[in-house]
Amino acid sequence: MRTELGHKTPTGKPTRHVGSQGFTAIEMVGAVALAVILVGAGLPVMMTSVESARFSAAVRQVVGDMRLARSKAVTTRWEYRIRGRDRRGGANANRYRVEGRRTPAIAWPAEADTPQQTADQFVGAWINLTASYPGIQLDNSGTGSNPPFYAGFDSSGKLCMPLTQCFDGVSPLVITKDSTGQTRQISIAPATGHVRVQ
């Protein structure tokens, strides 16, 4: 007589099929080894994707803040700029902030000024790019100037003048990823104030 579990033995007890209750130790070790190999093979690809996403996010943040400064200049009819320090900038290395002034007759905020909004000036908080995006650096060494760097907009949204306080489309700000040397260049068209990424 057959049962669902197997054949009856001569003593009348049903038999069980081998392996019907679980996995053997060899099968478990094989499965774990296969999982380790697959994870090990996929990890470098995943890490590269994470680094690439971090780099893209850093570029988007800097460009977004530059575009925000331009937008504020147009909507408030003030002058706004990004003041920053590149990787050679000492205590404020790889940091930047948004600053504004009501008219060109008013001095720009000093680098040591704390975040504030007055009737004549706006001073934003320093944004630490390295803290938010490890391995990402700002570099304006191509301009031939020492830190700080500026990217400013007049009240019509065009690149501020004189260009000695701003970088132009010929001398872009560069964002670099340390581990791969990948770079993106951010430039501003002087005639229009449009921020571009290359």
Summary of the structure (lengths in Angstrom):
residues: 198
radius of gyration: 30.2
end to end distance: 79.5
largest distance: 108.2
contacts: 554
relative contact order: 0.14
helix: 33%
strand: 25%
